[in-house]
Amino acid sequence: MEGRLPVLEQEGDLKELQVHDALGSARSFLEKPTPERYRYVVDDARTAIFEALTSHGHLSVIESSWNPVNEGFEIGGVLYRDMLQSGIYTAQHPVEIQRRRIEQKEEELIEDLYKTGRLKGHALLTISPYPEEMSDFDAKNNGYRPDNRKYKLRWVEVDDFGDRKTEELNMSGSDNQLFARFYNAMGYDLGANPTHLEVLSAPMLVDKNQINKVEEAARILDKLTEKNVLFGSENNNFSVTHENVRAISKYREEKVKSEIIVMADQLINIARLYPNGIKAFKEYEKYLLNTIGAICLNQPEYANYALGNPASDYLKLAKAHMDRGQISHAIELYESAMAKAEIIVCGMRIAEEGETNFENSSNTMKCVTCPFCKNTVDAIVTPKKIKCPSCEKEVNR
């Protein structure tokens, strides 16, 4: 273990934590529209979508590179440490502020490990646990899942050219005593009953001859539970294993690539139209919820976890009506689903709170499959008609 990061006091020194509107990547792109900065926007969209869709057994990868002038890792021209410094819009809970500050210290450690050559042949492994100090209500509002106590394994490695990969693997069943046993199995002492902040504050410098990828760490943790689990869960709906999680995750992301790109473009449009952070964030929330709803409509296996009940039940019925060409009924059920939907993602909880997303989405239904031309389109909706912009056929509502 490289040495524990400081568990910061919960009071004081909060002025540095800047509230922003979750559109930092899009605003960065508008300042300087380069391919690298556009990739940063796409990464943000992809991360938000799969945080909402997947409970466990999904591996996301973010690439960055070393900037020798600024002595830090950059994504799209923005320093990683600056992104962490800016925090996130809803990071107001004292425990969440603690976590963000610890992650800033972790980034400083990664920079130091790289500059001193200690990352060569090694990776930094961090367990990011569920925050058990929060109530269920506060946990949801800060983007955590009390239902499955989702946590992450974060794996950072850097090659000889300064190209970095940050990999995060979703796991279920956060358990601080389990993490203490994991550290003990790796030859380190974290104590018998650490707090979640103490676990987060103890990144481990791993010899890649000992553990060569994050999936292996997941395998060890699963074995230590002494239960029949995969990625901490006994309910592995997607048949994902330690051996295929990397390939399956890439397949999932490729399957919704068009939705990711559309959302990235929409983030840029929102940032362009709304200089006010709060207004922009509200638009971001609405669009993200609609995007998740559209993906779940076409791939209902995600609906239960992503949207909860009864929204997922309505959405599955909507899909059945769409497949039969009963578009009007499908629209009504979709509206009902999104009015009841709740997603928990990336530091926030998003819900319609009694309004239908459909009524607030510029008179379109995003990313639906036209029953006539079979293209995926944003259907144009009027009080009486639903029209495909591709083949221009329309039906009565």
N, C-alpha and C positions, 0 to 999 in steps of 0.2 A: 504494500500500500504506500502511495507516495506521501502520505501525510494528510490528516484530516483538514478540511476547510473549516473556517470559523463558523460556528452557529451564532448568527448575529442576534443582538438584542431586538425585541419586537418594537421597542419604542425609540423614537428619535431618528434623525438622519434620513427622513423620508422625502425631503425636498428633491433629492437627486432622481427619485423615481418619477419619470415624466409620463404623464397620461397621454396616450395618443389614440388614434382612431382605427387601429388595425389595418390601415391601408398604407403603411410605411413603404412597402415594396412598390406599390403602384405610384406613389408620389415620387419615389426615387426614379422610377422609369420616366415619369413626365419631365423631371428635371434634366435627365440625360437619357433619351430613348435609344439604348444600345441592346444588342442581343443578350448580353450578359445580364443586364438589369431586367429584361423581359423574362428570362429564365427564373430569376428571383421571384417575380410575380407568379409564374406558373407553379413554382415550388410552394408558395404560400397557399394557392388555391388547392393544390393536390393534398397538402398536409391537412387543411381544414376539412376537406371532403372525407378523407379516410379516417381522420380522428372521429368523425361523426358516425361513419359506417361500420367500423370494426371494433369488436370488443377485445379480441386477443388473436394472436397468431398472424399479425400483419407487420411487415418490415418495411419501413420507409427510409429512404436514403437521400441525404442532402449533401451536395458537393460544394466545396469552397476552395480557395487557393490563398497561399501566403503572399502578403504584400510586404516586401522588404523595407519599403519606405516608411510605412505606418506601423510596421512590426506587428501585424495582426492578420487574421484570416478574413477574407472578403467573400461576400456573395453578391454578385452583380454590382460591384463597386461600393458596397456598404460593409463596414467592418462588423463582424459577428458580435464583438463586444459592445458596439454601439447599439445594435439591435436589442441586446439583452438589457442595456442601460435604459433604453426607452420604455421597457416594461410592456404592459398591454393594457388596454382600455379599462377592463374590469378588475385589474389587480389592486383592489383596495383593502381586502382582508389582511390583517396583520400576518397571518400564517403564510398567505400567498406572497406577500411582500418579502418575507423571510426567504422563501424558496427562490424567488427571483434574484435576490441578492447573493445567495449561495451559488446559483448558476453563473452569475457574473464572476465570482471568485474562481469557479471551475474553469471558465474560459481563460482567465489570467494564468491559471496553472497549465492549461494546454499550450498556451503561447510560450511559457517558460520551458516546458518540456521539449517543445520543438526547437527553440533557440539553442538549448544546451545539448541537443542530440539524444536526449533520453527516450524519445519516442521511437527511435530506430529499433525495429524488431519487436516493438511493443504496441499495445493499444491501451487507451484509458477507458475503463468500464465503470459506469455509474448506474446505480439503482435509484430510480426516481419513484419513491413509494407513493401510495395513496395517503393523503393528509388526514390521519385519524383524529387530529385535534379539532378538525372542523365538524360542525353539525352537518347532517345530510343536506339540509337546505343550503347552507353556505358552500358546501362542497359542490353541489350542482351549479350554483351561481358562479363558481370559479372554474368550471369546466371539468369537474371530476365526477366519476360514476360510482355512487354508493352501491348500486345494484350488484356490480361484480368487482368492486374495489380495484379498478384497472390501474396498473402501474407500468412503468417502462424500463427496459434495459437500454442504456445509451452507450454506444461503442464508437470511439473516435480513433481513427488511424490516419497517418500522414505518410506519403511516400517521399522518396529522395528529392522530388522536384517541388515539394511544398503543396502538392494536391491532396486535399483532405476529404475524407468521407466521414460523415456523422450518421450513424445508423441507429434507428430507434425501433425496438421490437415491443409491441403491445403484449402485455401479460394480464391475466386475471388473478384475483386472490392475494392482494398485497398483504404481507404478514411480516412484521419486523423481526419476530423471533426466527422465522425461516431465513431471513436475510442474515441474521447473526450466525446461524448455522452454516450458511453459504460462505461467509467470510472465514469462519473457523476451518471449513474444509479446504479453503485456499491458503491456510496458514496465517491468518490474521485474526486479531481479537477485537471484536466490535462490542464486547460485553454481551450479557445474556438477554437483556431486554432493552435494546436501544429505542429511542424515539425515531419517528420518521425523518426528522430534521438531522439527527445524528447519522442515519443511513445515507441520506442525500449528501451529507458533508464528508463522506468517506469514499471518494473515487479510488479505484484500484488500478494501479499500473500493472498490466498483465503481460507476461512474456508470451508471445504468440506461438512459441513451441509448447506452451502449457494449454492455452485456449486460443484457437486461431480465428474464431469468429463468434459473433454474438449468439448464434443459434446454439453453440456448445454451452454457453453460460445458461441459456434457457433449459437445456437438457439436464444440467446439473441441478438447477433449482427444482425442476419437475421431479427429479428422482428423490430429492431431499424431502419432498412433501410426504413421501411414502403412500401416495394415492395414485390411482390410475388417471393421471391428468396429462394434458398437452397444453403448454403455455399457461399453466396454472388453472385450467378449466377442465371439468369433467364433461362439458357439453361442447364438443368440437364439431360444430355443424358443417364446417367447410372441408373437413377431412384433411386438414393441414397438419403436416408433421415437421419435425426438426429438419429433416432432409430436404423437404420441398418448399418450405415457407418462403424462401427467397424467390423461387420461380413463380409460385402462386401469387405472391404479392405483386410482382411485375406484371403478371397476367391480368390481375384485377385492375391495376392502374391503366394498363393498355386498353382494357375494355371500356373504360369511361374517359378515354383520352380527349374525345371531342368535348365532353362536358367540362373537363378541367380547363381546356383552352378557352372555351366560351366564358367560363367564370373568370379566368385571368383577364380577359378582355373587358369583362364587365367591371372588375375591380378598378381597372384603369379609367373606364368611363365614369364611375362613381367618384373617383378621386379628382377627375377633371371638372365634374359638374358641381361638386360640393366641397368647397374649401373649408367649411365648418366641420370640425371633427365629429361632433355628436350627430349631426344630420347625416354625414357620410356613413357613420357607423350604423345608424338605423337602416340605411339603404343596404349596406353590406349584410346585415342580419337577415333582412327580408329576402335578398337574392340567394344567400347561402341556404336558407330554409327551403326555398323553392327548388334549388338545385338538388338538394338531398331528396326532396319529395319526388322529383322527376326520376332520379336514379332508382329510387325504391319502387316506383311505379313499373319500371321496365325490368328491375331485378329484385323481386319481392323478398328474396332470401335475406336482404339487409334490413327489411322494414321493422321487424320486432325490436332489434337493438337500437337502430338509428332513431326511430320515431316514437317507440313505445306504443302501448295500447291505450285507447281503442283506435288510434290513428292508423296503425299497421293493418288492422282488420278492415277498415274502410278502404285503404289503399289496395289491398288484395282484391276486394270486390270491384273496385274501379278497374283494375287490370283485367279481370274476367269480363266485364262489360265491354272494355275496349277491344279485347280479342274477338268478341262477337259482333263488333261494329256498332255497338249501342253507345255512341259517343256522348249523347246528351246525359244519359244516366252516369256514364263514367265521369263526366265533368262534375256533376253534383256530388258524387262520392269522393272525388278528389278534393273538392272544396271542403267537404266535411272532415276528411282526413287531415288536411293542412290546418284547419281551424283548431284541431285537437292535438296537433303535433308538438313535440318538444325535442330539441336536439341539444346535446351537451358536447361542446367542442372547444378546444384551444382557449381555455381561460374564460369561457362564458357559457351561459344557458340561453337558448333562443326559443321563443314560443310566440304564437300569434296572439295569445291573450284575448281570445274572443273574436278577433278579426280573421277573415279568410285571406290567406296569402294571394289567392287568385284575384281578389278584388283590388289588390294593391300592386299588381305586377304589370302595369301598363297595358292591360287588356290582352295579355298573351298567356298561354299555358306552355311552359318551357319544356323543351326536349321530349316531345311525345312522338310516337310513331303513327304516321298517317295510315289509316286502314286502306286507302286507295292506292297511293303511290309507294307506300312502305318506307318513305324517307323519314328521318328524324328531324322534326321541325319545331319552331315556336308557333303553335297554332294561334291564329287571330280570333279573338272572341268578342262578339258583340252581344247585346242583350237577347238577340233572337237567333244568331247564327254562330257556327264555328267553321272557320275557313283554313284550309291548308295553303300556306304561301308558296309551296312548291308546285303543286298541280292545280291549285286554285279551286278545287272542289270544296263544297261546303255542305253542312247539314244543319238542320234545325236543332236548337237547344231543347 
